[in-house]
Amino acid sequence: MFSACGGGNDEPIAPQQPGPGHSGPPPVLIKPPMTGPLLPAPRPNPPGTGPQQPGDGLQLPEGVTLRGQPISSERDYNDLSTHTLVPLSITFANDSHETRQVTIPSCFVFLSSQQSYQDGLNLQTRVITLAPRSTQTVLLGTYCLNLYRYAPPPGIPYSPDSVTQGAELLRVCQTVNNRRTPLDAAQMIRVQQILWNITDRNGMTEDDKAWLNAL
C-alpha cells in the first residue's frame, strides 16, 4: 500500500492496478522511495507521543518464546492490512503441551535496530493462537512513526518495546481498534498522515480529530 516515508511531498499517489497474473487489492503508494540523504531526525519528544522510555517487550504466556527477532518483511499482496510502511514478520514457538494465545496489544511499538529505518506502531490488537508444540510465523502490518526515515527493506531486525503512552497516539489506536470493519486503502493513508502529524509535526489538527470522530 505504501512505498516509503521521508521528507518532502507526502501526499498520496494514485493507486496502481495489479499487473498480469495478480489478484486482490491494488497497492497504494504514498510516495516514491527516497534516494537522497536522510532529512533531519524528528524532535526527541513530539507533541502527543508521550515519554520515550525503553519498554518491557511483549508479554508471552508460559512456554511461548520468540523465535529470533521480528524482522521487516514483504507485504502479503492479498492482505491489505499488511500494506503498511513497516510490515513485520514475527515467529512464535509454543514449547508447551497446551494451546496458548499471544496478544500483540493495540498501540504497541516495535523499534528498528537501525536508526535510519522507521519504527512501527501496531494499531489493532492481534491475537495469535498457537497449537501445542508448534511454531507459527505471523505478518503484522505496522504503521510508520518516523516521517524522516527510510521504509525498511526486508530483513531489518526489530525489538518489541511497549504500548505507547502518548495520548494522541492512543486516541488513534483506540479509534481504529474499535472499528468492526477493516480500514480500506484510503483510510489507511489518512491514518498514516495523522500519525505523522503527531510524531513529526505539531500534533493532530482539528480536521484530523473530526475525521477520527467520524471513522
Number of C-alpha atoms within 10 A of each C-alpha: 23 26 20 24 28 23 16 11 10 16 12 15 13 11 16 12 12 13 8 6 5 11 11 10 18 18 19 22 23 23 19 14 14 17 8 7 7 13 13 9 13 15 10 11 13 17 20 20 21 16 13 11 10 10 15 10 14 20 14 15 13 11 15 21 17 16 14 11 15 26 23 26 21 16 24 14 17 14 12 21 20 22 27 27 28 34 28 28 21 19 17 21 20 25 18 16 11 13 14 20 14 18 14 21 19 20 26 24 26 28 20 21 14 12 11 15 20 27 26 28 25 24 24 22 16 14 11 14 12 20 17 16 15 14 16 15 14 13 20 26 26 25 28 27 27 22 26 23 24 24 25 24 14 15 13 16 19 22 18 20 16 21 20 21 16 19 14 21 24 20 15 23 23 16 15 22 19 11 11 7 8 13 15 11 21 12 14 21 20 16 21 21 20 24 26 22 20 23 27 21 16 12 19 20 13 9 10 17 15 10 14 16 10 7 12
